[in-house]
Amino acid sequence: MPSPESFQQAALKQCLDELITTQHRLIDQVYEQTEYPLFVQDVEPELTRLKLAENIGLIEYADNEMKNGQTVALQAVFGTNSETLARVLNINEQRANLHQQLMLMDKMTVRDEGGQLVRLSVYALQQLGYPRFNRRQAVRRFNVFDSPLLSVSFFWASQRKINKATVKSVRADLEKKISKANDDYAYYLKADLGHLNSLDADEVLYYVYLKNDNPRANYSLMTEVGPKKSSCMASSPFFYLAKAKAGLPRIRELPLLSQRVPRLSRTDKIIDDTPYLPSIHVHRLLKKHHE
């Protein structure tokens, strides 16, 4: 009887084989459908299908210069038929299954050839011939729309991660960190605890963390009930329902990151940019918004 580890490794191989097979079939359709509209940003027209095909099949790091966890984004818009859209949805489902399988194997460990304990997921991928496997890239889903696309506007999103807090909870956080910190860090934590003690007990505070810049898109679809607008992440290509020889939707390209226009949420706009307790990234509201 096979061991649990061998069983899971076989299950992972099946997930990967099924995904790669379906991706190859989609790539064939991309090359075959030369009369369907396709846009790939910053790529010459004659190379757009090649670039889209490369992105579809990418499950490993593209080169040795990529950092751990780094992925390849592609702003692409491809109009296609319902059969191809069904295949893209199948790929999304297979990628979700692969993600679940990898998370399951993350909880199991085995000893590698050197006798070191490693996660089963990492060991199995190496044994299956994927030492440069890029999990984030391999499980990333495509954007699929079963309606004609009227317009798409790409932009950079870098909203901050904001968590609301009370004076009491922040004090507890500081005291916990002080008990575990080295002398240098504890000095700053204690200084911030003194600042915190000067606030009213009912004042609302916010933990604020910067997030990485990520491409997003606003888009408009023509549905059975009329135009529908929404937005989504835009690191992966867009696949939408179209007819052969149809024109492309209106497209606003992703600007250079240096030219992006910051977009702030309502909460972002009322928080003081200067941290009040810098050691733990805690901010106050702007004075005019204090209750």
BELPE-V816320 format. One line per field, one symbol per residue. phi: phi as a letter, one per 40 degrees, with the letter a starting at -180 (. if undefined). psi: psi as a letter, one per 30 degrees, with the letter a starting at -180 (. if undefined). A space follows every 50 residues. Layout:
phi: ???
psi: ???
This chain:
phi: .ccdccccccccdcdcccccccccccddcccccccccabbcgbcdcbccc ccccccccbbccaccccdgcbbcacbbbcacccccccccccdcccccccc cccccccbbbccccgccbccdcccccccgbcbcbccccbccccbbcbccc aabcacbacccbbcabdccccccccccccbccccccdccccccccccccc ccccbacbbcbccbcbacabbcccbhcbbaaacbcbccbbcabdgccccc bbcccddcbcbdbbcdcdcbccccccbccbgbbbcddcbcc
psi: klleeeeeeeeeeeeeeeeeeeeeeeeeeeeeifgkkkkkkgkkefgeee eeeeeegjflkelffklkfkljlkjkjjkaleeeeeeeeeeeeeeeeeee eeeefffkllkafggkklkeeeeeeeeggifgkjeeefgklljkkhlkke lkjklkkhklkkkklleeeeeeeeeeeefflleeeeeeeeeeeeeefflk fgkklkkkkkllkkklkklkljlfgakkkallkhfllkklkllkgllllk kjlklkefgljkkkleeefgkkfkkeiffghklllkefgk.
